Amino acid sequence: MSNIKLDDRIENAMNAFFETETDRGEFALAYGGNETAIAADDTAFSEKADKWTGWLRGLFLFLPGAFVLFYMTLTIIFFYPGLSFQGLFMFFSGIFLTYAGSGTLKNMKNLAVPGSIIAVAAAVAIVSSLFPAKAQPDLYFWYSIYLFPNALIAAKLIQAWVSDKK
């Protein structure tokens, strides 16, 4: 019964704000004695907030993390036989940002998403090593920006596949 009163109060407040008359006949026709019939079809605020936090997490964590991880993997393969502390820190921060941006930190299956970005970057390095050229490896490194969207697509597909598997 409290849901009915709350719905009536919200409807009356909205009608007063928009200066429309209250429709008294709608409730009598729609109510059939079942409380679930009264439930609103609108999404709750928490569902809307979850949607926006997902977008913001993808924008501020996943995208920069994927970029850093892709290029740190290529940098490690092309230029450095060994890594310093700063290089390892950047590499693992890219892994963490991608992992955190792909979903919840409690789901260890999301580690497949950074793994897919590393795999695409390694594939770029392997394919570029097949083409002997007079240019140095930095040419392949700088042209790899054209293949970065493929890494994003692969990561998003893996993220969707992992989130569907329960």
PyMOL commands that place a pseudoatom at each C-alpha (Angstrom):
pseudoatom trace, name=CA, resn=MET, resi=1, chain=A, elem=C, hetatm=0, pos=[0.000, 0.000, 0.000]
pseudoatom trace, name=CA, resn=SER, resi=2, chain=A, elem=C, hetatm=0, pos=[2.934, 2.347, 0.663]
pseudoatom trace, name=CA, resn=ASN, resi=3, chain=A, elem=C, hetatm=0, pos=[4.084, 1.920, -2.947]
pseudoatom trace, name=CA, resn=ILE, resi=4, chain=A, elem=C, hetatm=0, pos=[0.716, 3.214, -4.121]
pseudoatom trace, name=CA, resn=LYS, resi=5, chain=A, elem=C, hetatm=0, pos=[0.924, 6.272, -1.876]
pseudoatom trace, name=CA, resn=LEU, resi=6, chain=A, elem=C, hetatm=0, pos=[4.479, 6.958, -2.992]
pseudoatom trace, name=CA, resn=ASP, resi=7, chain=A, elem=C, hetatm=0, pos=[3.525, 6.652, -6.650]
pseudoatom trace, name=CA, resn=ASP, resi=8, chain=A, elem=C, hetatm=0, pos=[0.568, 8.987, -6.125]
pseudoatom trace, name=CA, resn=ARG, resi=9, chain=A, elem=C, hetatm=0, pos=[2.765, 11.561, -4.379]
pseudoatom trace, name=CA, resn=ILE, resi=10, chain=A, elem=C, hetatm=0, pos=[5.373, 11.455, -7.140]
pseudoatom trace, name=CA, resn=GLU, resi=11, chain=A, elem=C, hetatm=0, pos=[2.680, 11.741, -9.802]
pseudoatom trace, name=CA, resn=ASN, resi=12, chain=A, elem=C, hetatm=0, pos=[1.009, 14.659, -8.019]
pseudoatom trace, name=CA, resn=ALA, resi=13, chain=A, elem=C, hetatm=0, pos=[4.349, 16.456, -7.614]
pseudoatom trace, name=CA, resn=MET, resi=14, chain=A, elem=C, hetatm=0, pos=[5.170, 15.983, -11.297]
pseudoatom trace, name=CA, resn=ASN, resi=15, chain=A, elem=C, hetatm=0, pos=[1.703, 17.125, -12.337]
pseudoatom trace, name=CA, resn=ALA, resi=16, chain=A, elem=C, hetatm=0, pos=[1.985, 20.217, -10.137]
pseudoatom trace, name=CA, resn=PHE, resi=17, chain=A, elem=C, hetatm=0, pos=[5.355, 21.042, -11.628]
pseudoatom trace, name=CA, resn=PHE, resi=18, chain=A, elem=C, hetatm=0, pos=[4.214, 20.654, -15.218]
pseudoatom trace, name=CA, resn=GLU, resi=19, chain=A, elem=C, hetatm=0, pos=[0.751, 22.130, -14.504]
pseudoatom trace, name=CA, resn=THR, resi=20, chain=A, elem=C, hetatm=0, pos=[-1.263, 19.179, -15.733]
pseudoatom trace, name=CA, resn=GLU, resi=21, chain=A, elem=C, hetatm=0, pos=[-4.310, 17.604, -14.214]
pseudoatom trace, name=CA, resn=THR, resi=22, chain=A, elem=C, hetatm=0, pos=[-4.140, 14.344, -12.321]
pseudoatom trace, name=CA, resn=ASP, resi=23, chain=A, elem=C, hetatm=0, pos=[-5.504, 11.380, -14.244]
pseudoatom trace, name=CA, resn=ARG, resi=24, chain=A, elem=C, hetatm=0, pos=[-7.613, 9.490, -11.723]
pseudoatom trace, name=CA, resn=GLY, resi=25, chain=A, elem=C, hetatm=0, pos=[-8.938, 6.814, -14.075]
pseudoatom trace, name=CA, resn=GLU, resi=26, chain=A, elem=C, hetatm=0, pos=[-5.555, 5.371, -15.089]
pseudoatom trace, name=CA, resn=PHE, resi=27, chain=A, elem=C, hetatm=0, pos=[-4.839, 3.745, -11.728]
pseudoatom trace, name=CA, resn=ALA, resi=28, chain=A, elem=C, hetatm=0, pos=[-8.242, 2.050, -11.524]
pseudoatom trace, name=CA, resn=LEU, resi=29, chain=A, elem=C, hetatm=0, pos=[-7.801, 0.493, -14.961]
pseudoatom trace, name=CA, resn=ALA, resi=30, chain=A, elem=C, hetatm=0, pos=[-4.179, -0.595, -14.501]
pseudoatom trace, name=CA, resn=TYR, resi=31, chain=A, elem=C, hetatm=0, pos=[-4.410, -2.032, -11.001]
pseudoatom trace, name=CA, resn=GLY, resi=32, chain=A, elem=C, hetatm=0, pos=[-5.434, -5.656, -10.903]
pseudoatom trace, name=CA, resn=GLY, resi=33, chain=A, elem=C, hetatm=0, pos=[-4.610, -6.499, -7.304]
pseudoatom trace, name=CA, resn=ASN, resi=34, chain=A, elem=C, hetatm=0, pos=[-1.056, -7.639, -8.004]
pseudoatom trace, name=CA, resn=GLU, resi=35, chain=A, elem=C, hetatm=0, pos=[1.714, -5.534, -6.497]
pseudoatom trace, name=CA, resn=THR, resi=36, chain=A, elem=C, hetatm=0, pos=[4.117, -6.342, -9.312]
pseudoatom trace, name=CA, resn=ALA, resi=37, chain=A, elem=C, hetatm=0, pos=[1.749, -4.696, -11.790]
pseudoatom trace, name=CA, resn=ILE, resi=38, chain=A, elem=C, hetatm=0, pos=[2.389, -1.371, -10.074]
pseudoatom trace, name=CA, resn=ALA, resi=39, chain=A, elem=C, hetatm=0, pos=[6.165, -1.554, -10.493]
pseudoatom trace, name=CA, resn=ALA, resi=40, chain=A, elem=C, hetatm=0, pos=[7.583, 1.233, -12.595]
pseudoatom trace, name=CA, resn=ASP, resi=41, chain=A, elem=C, hetatm=0, pos=[9.135, 0.453, -15.959]
pseudoatom trace, name=CA, resn=ASP, resi=42, chain=A, elem=C, hetatm=0, pos=[11.758, 3.144, -15.572]
pseudoatom trace, name=CA, resn=THR, resi=43, chain=A, elem=C, hetatm=0, pos=[15.256, 2.053, -14.674]
pseudoatom trace, name=CA, resn=ALA, resi=44, chain=A, elem=C, hetatm=0, pos=[16.406, 2.797, -11.176]
pseudoatom trace, name=CA, resn=PHE, resi=45, chain=A, elem=C, hetatm=0, pos=[18.966, 5.481, -10.441]
pseudoatom trace, name=CA, resn=SER, resi=46, chain=A, elem=C, hetatm=0, pos=[21.555, 2.865, -9.475]
pseudoatom trace, name=CA, resn=GLU, resi=47, chain=A, elem=C, hetatm=0, pos=[21.199, 1.165, -12.868]
pseudoatom trace, name=CA, resn=LYS, resi=48, chain=A, elem=C, hetatm=0, pos=[21.718, 4.489, -14.632]
pseudoatom trace, name=CA, resn=ALA, resi=49, chain=A, elem=C, hetatm=0, pos=[24.713, 5.234, -12.423]
pseudoatom trace, name=CA, resn=ASP, resi=50, chain=A, elem=C, hetatm=0, pos=[26.201, 1.815, -13.186]
pseudoatom trace, name=CA, resn=LYS, resi=51, chain=A, elem=C, hetatm=0, pos=[25.890, 2.539, -16.897]
pseudoatom trace, name=CA, resn=TRP, resi=52, chain=A, elem=C, hetatm=0, pos=[27.699, 5.856, -16.550]
pseudoatom trace, name=CA, resn=THR, resi=53, chain=A, elem=C, hetatm=0, pos=[30.404, 4.471, -14.303]
pseudoatom trace, name=CA, resn=GLY, resi=54, chain=A, elem=C, hetatm=0, pos=[31.006, 1.765, -16.891]
pseudoatom trace, name=CA, resn=TRP, resi=55, chain=A, elem=C, hetatm=0, pos=[31.468, 4.391, -19.587]
pseudoatom trace, name=CA, resn=LEU, resi=56, chain=A, elem=C, hetatm=0, pos=[33.733, 6.503, -17.398]
pseudoatom trace, name=CA, resn=ARG, resi=57, chain=A, elem=C, hetatm=0, pos=[35.743, 3.475, -16.328]
pseudoatom trace, name=CA, resn=GLY, resi=58, chain=A, elem=C, hetatm=0, pos=[36.233, 2.566, -19.972]
pseudoatom trace, name=CA, resn=LEU, resi=59, chain=A, elem=C, hetatm=0, pos=[37.180, 6.104, -20.917]
pseudoatom trace, name=CA, resn=PHE, resi=60, chain=A, elem=C, hetatm=0, pos=[39.574, 6.923, -18.089]
pseudoatom trace, name=CA, resn=LEU, resi=61, chain=A, elem=C, hetatm=0, pos=[40.982, 3.484, -17.224]
pseudoatom trace, name=CA, resn=PHE, resi=62, chain=A, elem=C, hetatm=0, pos=[40.583, 1.065, -20.109]
pseudoatom trace, name=CA, resn=LEU, resi=63, chain=A, elem=C, hetatm=0, pos=[41.569, 3.291, -23.043]
pseudoatom trace, name=CA, resn=PRO, resi=64, chain=A, elem=C, hetatm=0, pos=[44.754, 4.783, -21.517]
pseudoatom trace, name=CA, resn=GLY, resi=65, chain=A, elem=C, hetatm=0, pos=[45.641, 1.432, -19.997]
pseudoatom trace, name=CA, resn=ALA, resi=66, chain=A, elem=C, hetatm=0, pos=[45.268, -0.337, -23.338]
pseudoatom trace, name=CA, resn=PHE, resi=67, chain=A, elem=C, hetatm=0, pos=[47.370, 2.332, -25.058]
pseudoatom trace, name=CA, resn=VAL, resi=68, chain=A, elem=C, hetatm=0, pos=[50.155, 2.119, -22.463]
pseudoatom trace, name=CA, resn=LEU, resi=69, chain=A, elem=C, hetatm=0, pos=[50.098, -1.675, -22.449]
pseudoatom trace, name=CA, resn=PHE, resi=70, chain=A, elem=C, hetatm=0, pos=[50.154, -1.950, -26.253]
pseudoatom trace, name=CA, resn=TYR, resi=71, chain=A, elem=C, hetatm=0, pos=[53.082, 0.423, -26.660]
pseudoatom trace, name=CA, resn=MET, resi=72, chain=A, elem=C, hetatm=0, pos=[55.029, -0.857, -23.660]
pseudoatom trace, name=CA, resn=THR, resi=73, chain=A, elem=C, hetatm=0, pos=[54.781, -4.369, -25.093]
pseudoatom trace, name=CA, resn=LEU, resi=74, chain=A, elem=C, hetatm=0, pos=[56.036, -3.118, -28.460]
pseudoatom trace, name=CA, resn=THR, resi=75, chain=A, elem=C, hetatm=0, pos=[58.784, -1.104, -26.771]
pseudoatom trace, name=CA, resn=ILE, resi=76, chain=A, elem=C, hetatm=0, pos=[59.950, -4.128, -24.821]
pseudoatom trace, name=CA, resn=ILE, resi=77, chain=A, elem=C, hetatm=0, pos=[60.003, -6.313, -27.940]
pseudoatom trace, name=CA, resn=PHE, resi=78, chain=A, elem=C, hetatm=0, pos=[61.568, -3.809, -30.342]
pseudoatom trace, name=CA, resn=PHE, resi=79, chain=A, elem=C, hetatm=0, pos=[64.028, -1.813, -28.287]
pseudoatom trace, name=CA, resn=TYR, resi=80, chain=A, elem=C, hetatm=0, pos=[64.901, -3.238, -24.891]
pseudoatom trace, name=CA, resn=PRO, resi=81, chain=A, elem=C, hetatm=0, pos=[66.574, -6.555, -24.236]
pseudoatom trace, name=CA, resn=GLY, resi=82, chain=A, elem=C, hetatm=0, pos=[66.129, -5.905, -20.510]
pseudoatom trace, name=CA, resn=LEU, resi=83, chain=A, elem=C, hetatm=0, pos=[63.851, -3.612, -18.591]
pseudoatom trace, name=CA, resn=SER, resi=84, chain=A, elem=C, hetatm=0, pos=[64.491, -1.104, -15.877]
pseudoatom trace, name=CA, resn=PHE, resi=85, chain=A, elem=C, hetatm=0, pos=[62.248, -0.553, -12.894]
pseudoatom trace, name=CA, resn=GLN, resi=86, chain=A, elem=C, hetatm=0, pos=[60.447, 2.315, -14.657]
pseudoatom trace, name=CA, resn=GLY, resi=87, chain=A, elem=C, hetatm=0, pos=[59.728, 0.158, -17.689]
pseudoatom trace, name=CA, resn=LEU, resi=88, chain=A, elem=C, hetatm=0, pos=[58.334, -2.661, -15.581]
pseudoatom trace, name=CA, resn=PHE, resi=89, chain=A, elem=C, hetatm=0, pos=[56.282, -0.167, -13.590]
pseudoatom trace, name=CA, resn=MET, resi=90, chain=A, elem=C, hetatm=0, pos=[54.753, 1.238, -16.787]
pseudoatom trace, name=CA, resn=PHE, resi=91, chain=A, elem=C, hetatm=0, pos=[54.099, -2.256, -18.128]
pseudoatom trace, name=CA, resn=PHE, resi=92, chain=A, elem=C, hetatm=0, pos=[52.351, -3.449, -14.977]
pseudoatom trace, name=CA, resn=SER, resi=93, chain=A, elem=C, hetatm=0, pos=[50.449, -0.179, -14.568]
pseudoatom trace, name=CA, resn=GLY, resi=94, chain=A, elem=C, hetatm=0, pos=[49.092, -0.703, -18.094]
pseudoatom trace, name=CA, resn=ILE, resi=95, chain=A, elem=C, hetatm=0, pos=[48.043, -4.213, -17.115]
pseudoatom trace, name=CA, resn=PHE, resi=96, chain=A, elem=C, hetatm=0, pos=[46.347, -2.933, -13.961]
pseudoatom trace, name=CA, resn=LEU, resi=97, chain=A, elem=C, hetatm=0, pos=[44.563, -0.062, -15.735]
pseudoatom trace, name=CA, resn=THR, resi=98, chain=A, elem=C, hetatm=0, pos=[43.249, -2.380, -18.419]
pseudoatom trace, name=CA, resn=TYR, resi=99, chain=A, elem=C, hetatm=0, pos=[42.223, -4.970, -15.841]
pseudoatom trace, name=CA, resn=ALA, resi=100, chain=A, elem=C, hetatm=0, pos=[40.471, -2.377, -13.665]
pseudoatom trace, name=CA, resn=GLY, resi=101, chain=A, elem=C, hetatm=0, pos=[38.769, -0.752, -16.642]
pseudoatom trace, name=CA, resn=SER, resi=102, chain=A, elem=C, hetatm=0, pos=[37.447, -4.018, -18.022]
pseudoatom trace, name=CA, resn=GLY, resi=103, chain=A, elem=C, hetatm=0, pos=[35.233, -4.832, -15.067]
pseudoatom trace, name=CA, resn=THR, resi=104, chain=A, elem=C, hetatm=0, pos=[35.324, -5.708, -11.445]
pseudoatom trace, name=CA, resn=LEU, resi=105, chain=A, elem=C, hetatm=0, pos=[38.636, -6.360, -9.731]
pseudoatom trace, name=CA, resn=LYS, resi=106, chain=A, elem=C, hetatm=0, pos=[37.232, -9.450, -8.040]
pseudoatom trace, name=CA, resn=ASN, resi=107, chain=A, elem=C, hetatm=0, pos=[36.834, -11.334, -11.324]
pseudoatom trace, name=CA, resn=MET, resi=108, chain=A, elem=C, hetatm=0, pos=[40.199, -12.837, -12.213]
pseudoatom trace, name=CA, resn=LYS, resi=109, chain=A, elem=C, hetatm=0, pos=[38.882, -13.820, -15.647]
pseudoatom trace, name=CA, resn=ASN, resi=110, chain=A, elem=C, hetatm=0, pos=[39.273, -10.173, -16.654]
pseudoatom trace, name=CA, resn=LEU, resi=111, chain=A, elem=C, hetatm=0, pos=[43.025, -10.741, -16.834]
pseudoatom trace, name=CA, resn=ALA, resi=112, chain=A, elem=C, hetatm=0, pos=[42.328, -12.198, -20.278]
pseudoatom trace, name=CA, resn=VAL, resi=113, chain=A, elem=C, hetatm=0, pos=[41.672, -8.639, -21.504]
pseudoatom trace, name=CA, resn=PRO, resi=114, chain=A, elem=C, hetatm=0, pos=[45.236, -7.347, -20.875]
pseudoatom trace, name=CA, resn=GLY, resi=115, chain=A, elem=C, hetatm=0, pos=[46.470, -10.669, -22.201]
pseudoatom trace, name=CA, resn=SER, resi=116, chain=A, elem=C, hetatm=0, pos=[44.673, -10.066, -25.485]
pseudoatom trace, name=CA, resn=ILE, resi=117, chain=A, elem=C, hetatm=0, pos=[46.293, -6.638, -25.864]
pseudoatom trace, name=CA, resn=ILE, resi=118, chain=A, elem=C, hetatm=0, pos=[49.727, -8.149, -25.181]
pseudoatom trace, name=CA, resn=ALA, resi=119, chain=A, elem=C, hetatm=0, pos=[48.988, -10.885, -27.733]
pseudoatom trace, name=CA, resn=VAL, resi=120, chain=A, elem=C, hetatm=0, pos=[47.995, -8.382, -30.431]
pseudoatom trace, name=CA, resn=ALA, resi=121, chain=A, elem=C, hetatm=0, pos=[51.119, -6.299, -29.772]
pseudoatom trace, name=CA, resn=ALA, resi=122, chain=A, elem=C, hetatm=0, pos=[53.285, -9.427, -29.922]
pseudoatom trace, name=CA, resn=ALA, resi=123, chain=A, elem=C, hetatm=0, pos=[51.590, -10.417, -33.191]
pseudoatom trace, name=CA, resn=VAL, resi=124, chain=A, elem=C, hetatm=0, pos=[52.398, -6.974, -34.624]
pseudoatom trace, name=CA, resn=ALA, resi=125, chain=A, elem=C, hetatm=0, pos=[56.040, -7.453, -33.631]
pseudoatom trace, name=CA, resn=ILE, resi=126, chain=A, elem=C, hetatm=0, pos=[56.185, -10.963, -35.092]
pseudoatom trace, name=CA, resn=VAL, resi=127, chain=A, elem=C, hetatm=0, pos=[54.621, -9.912, -38.399]
pseudoatom trace, name=CA, resn=SER, resi=128, chain=A, elem=C, hetatm=0, pos=[56.932, -6.903, -38.666]
pseudoatom trace, name=CA, resn=SER, resi=129, chain=A, elem=C, hetatm=0, pos=[59.956, -9.149, -38.151]
pseudoatom trace, name=CA, resn=LEU, resi=130, chain=A, elem=C, hetatm=0, pos=[58.920, -11.216, -41.171]
pseudoatom trace, name=CA, resn=PHE, resi=131, chain=A, elem=C, hetatm=0, pos=[59.414, -8.283, -43.534]
pseudoatom trace, name=CA, resn=PRO, resi=132, chain=A, elem=C, hetatm=0, pos=[63.081, -7.494, -43.930]
pseudoatom trace, name=CA, resn=ALA, resi=133, chain=A, elem=C, hetatm=0, pos=[63.590, -3.854, -44.619]
pseudoatom trace, name=CA, resn=LYS, resi=134, chain=A, elem=C, hetatm=0, pos=[66.441, -1.422, -44.694]
pseudoatom trace, name=CA, resn=ALA, resi=135, chain=A, elem=C, hetatm=0, pos=[64.648, 0.727, -42.176]
pseudoatom trace, name=CA, resn=GLN, resi=136, chain=A, elem=C, hetatm=0, pos=[65.158, 0.258, -38.486]
pseudoatom trace, name=CA, resn=PRO, resi=137, chain=A, elem=C, hetatm=0, pos=[62.549, -1.332, -36.243]
pseudoatom trace, name=CA, resn=ASP, resi=138, chain=A, elem=C, hetatm=0, pos=[61.315, 2.089, -35.123]
pseudoatom trace, name=CA, resn=LEU, resi=139, chain=A, elem=C, hetatm=0, pos=[59.559, 2.427, -38.487]
pseudoatom trace, name=CA, resn=TYR, resi=140, chain=A, elem=C, hetatm=0, pos=[57.385, -0.572, -37.625]
pseudoatom trace, name=CA, resn=PHE, resi=141, chain=A, elem=C, hetatm=0, pos=[56.959, 0.790, -34.127]
pseudoatom trace, name=CA, resn=TRP, resi=142, chain=A, elem=C, hetatm=0, pos=[55.540, 4.107, -35.331]
pseudoatom trace, name=CA, resn=TYR, resi=143, chain=A, elem=C, hetatm=0, pos=[53.344, 2.536, -37.988]
pseudoatom trace, name=CA, resn=SER, resi=144, chain=A, elem=C, hetatm=0, pos=[51.815, 0.263, -35.379]
pseudoatom trace, name=CA, resn=ILE, resi=145, chain=A, elem=C, hetatm=0, pos=[49.423, 3.072, -34.412]
pseudoatom trace, name=CA, resn=TYR, resi=146, chain=A, elem=C, hetatm=0, pos=[47.302, 1.906, -37.324]
pseudoatom trace, name=CA, resn=LEU, resi=147, chain=A, elem=C, hetatm=0, pos=[46.957, -1.487, -35.676]
pseudoatom trace, name=CA, resn=PHE, resi=148, chain=A, elem=C, hetatm=0, pos=[46.114, -0.171, -32.204]
pseudoatom trace, name=CA, resn=PRO, resi=149, chain=A, elem=C, hetatm=0, pos=[42.339, -0.151, -32.952]
pseudoatom trace, name=CA, resn=ASN, resi=150, chain=A, elem=C, hetatm=0, pos=[42.627, -3.880, -33.645]
pseudoatom trace, name=CA, resn=ALA, resi=151, chain=A, elem=C, hetatm=0, pos=[43.983, -4.329, -30.128]
pseudoatom trace, name=CA, resn=LEU, resi=152, chain=A, elem=C, hetatm=0, pos=[41.036, -2.361, -28.726]
pseudoatom trace, name=CA, resn=ILE, resi=153, chain=A, elem=C, hetatm=0, pos=[38.546, -4.414, -30.718]
pseudoatom trace, name=CA, resn=ALA, resi=154, chain=A, elem=C, hetatm=0, pos=[40.130, -7.674, -29.599]
pseudoatom trace, name=CA, resn=ALA, resi=155, chain=A, elem=C, hetatm=0, pos=[40.148, -6.518, -25.975]
pseudoatom trace, name=CA, resn=LYS, resi=156, chain=A, elem=C, hetatm=0, pos=[36.500, -5.471, -26.070]
pseudoatom trace, name=CA, resn=LEU, resi=157, chain=A, elem=C, hetatm=0, pos=[35.501, -8.778, -27.664]
pseudoatom trace, name=CA, resn=ILE, resi=158, chain=A, elem=C, hetatm=0, pos=[37.392, -10.702, -24.993]
pseudoatom trace, name=CA, resn=GLN, resi=159, chain=A, elem=C, hetatm=0, pos=[35.794, -8.506, -22.311]
pseudoatom trace, name=CA, resn=ALA, resi=160, chain=A, elem=C, hetatm=0, pos=[32.308, -9.270, -23.657]
pseudoatom trace, name=CA, resn=TRP, resi=161, chain=A, elem=C, hetatm=0, pos=[33.121, -12.977, -23.905]
pseudoatom trace, name=CA, resn=VAL, resi=162, chain=A, elem=C, hetatm=0, pos=[34.446, -13.108, -20.339]
pseudoatom trace, name=CA, resn=SER, resi=163, chain=A, elem=C, hetatm=0, pos=[31.474, -11.177, -18.922]
pseudoatom trace, name=CA, resn=ASP, resi=164, chain=A, elem=C, hetatm=0, pos=[29.016, -13.561, -20.638]
pseudoatom trace, name=CA, resn=LYS, resi=165, chain=A, elem=C, hetatm=0, pos=[30.689, -16.606, -19.100]
pseudoatom trace, name=CA, resn=LYS, resi=166, chain=A, elem=C, hetatm=0, pos=[29.567, -17.040, -15.522]
for i in range(1, 166): cmd.bond("trace and resi %d" % i, "trace and resi %d" % (i + 1))
show_as sticks, trace
zoom trace
